Amino acid sequence: MVSNGSFTVKQIAERYGVNVTKVGDWIATGQLRGINIALHPGRRPRWRILAADLAAFEAARSASPPTPVTLRRRRADPQVIQFF
């Protein structure tokens, strides 16, 4: 972790065991918020990810218990005789 509470792309890639390209894809698609600190914005980006943004990314991707499915019963048709 960098001293100011931010992470580099390489640190995040090592943390999750993925390639740095994957982290760049997360940033490009908006799944992970990053700040470009490059001196020249038109050139190669130098991304920093704040700890709060990383926590939001983890929360959005964390597993949650499935919502319970409620089954609706059909109303019996009064004209149908059921044989068992």
Secondary structure per residue as TSV (DSSP state, phi and psi in degrees):
chain	resnum	aa	ss	phi	psi
A	1	M	-	360.0	139.5
A	2	V	-	-77.8	152.6
A	3	S	T	-61.3	-23.0
A	4	N	T	-92.6	16.8
A	5	G	S	81.9	26.9
A	6	S	E	-128.5	161.0
A	7	F	E	-118.1	151.3
A	8	T	E	-89.5	166.1
A	9	V	H	-62.4	-39.9
A	10	K	H	-63.4	-41.1
A	11	Q	H	-63.6	-40.6
A	12	I	H	-69.0	-39.4
A	13	A	H	-61.8	-42.2
A	14	E	H	-67.2	-37.0
A	15	R	H	-62.9	-40.9
A	16	Y	H	-99.8	-3.2
A	17	G	T	70.1	36.3
A	18	V	-	-121.9	172.1
A	19	N	-	-78.5	154.2
A	20	V	H	-62.5	-26.5
A	21	T	H	-64.2	-37.4
A	22	K	H	-64.4	-42.1
A	23	V	H	-64.0	-40.7
A	24	G	H	-61.7	-36.2
A	25	D	H	-65.7	-40.6
A	26	W	H	-60.6	-39.5
A	27	I	H	-69.1	-44.3
A	28	A	H	-63.7	-34.7
A	29	T	T	-87.5	-4.1
A	30	G	T	86.7	5.0
A	31	Q	S	-71.8	-31.5
A	32	L	S	-126.4	128.0
A	33	R	-	-85.9	128.3
A	34	G	-	-129.6	156.0
A	35	I	E	-114.8	126.0
A	36	N	E	-85.5	115.1
A	37	I	-	-105.1	18.0
A	38	A	-	-64.4	148.2
A	39	L	S	-69.2	-34.6
A	40	H	S	-118.9	104.3
A	41	P	T	-57.8	-25.9
A	42	G	T	-78.4	-11.0
A	43	R	S	-97.0	-163.2
A	44	R	S	-59.3	128.8
A	45	P	-	-75.2	149.0
A	46	R	-	-119.4	98.7
A	47	W	E	-85.1	142.5
A	48	R	E	-129.0	137.8
A	49	I	E	-117.1	123.3
A	50	L	E	-72.6	152.6
A	51	A	H	-59.7	-38.0
A	52	A	H	-65.9	-38.4
A	53	D	H	-68.8	-35.9
A	54	L	H	-67.4	-38.7
A	55	A	H	-64.8	-39.3
A	56	A	H	-66.1	-39.1
A	57	F	H	-62.2	-44.9
A	58	E	H	-65.9	-39.3
A	59	A	H	-65.7	-38.4
A	60	A	H	-68.8	-27.5
A	61	R	H	-101.4	0.8
A	62	S	S	-75.9	149.9
A	63	A	-	-74.9	138.4
A	64	S	-	-126.4	155.1
A	65	P	-	-63.8	143.6
A	66	P	-	-66.0	148.3
A	67	T	-	-71.9	136.7
A	68	P	-	-67.1	139.3
A	69	V	-	-95.7	126.3
A	70	T	-	-100.1	124.7
A	71	L	-	-91.7	133.0
A	72	R	-	-95.1	135.8
A	73	R	-	-87.2	143.5
A	74	R	-	-74.9	144.2
A	75	R	-	-76.5	137.8
A	76	A	-	-69.6	133.4
A	77	D	-	-76.8	122.8
A	78	P	T	-64.6	-17.3
A	79	Q	T	-90.7	-5.4
A	80	V	-	-102.2	129.4
A	81	I	-	-99.3	125.7
A	82	Q	-	-98.6	129.5
A	83	F	-	-109.3	134.7
A	84	F	-	-114.5	360.0
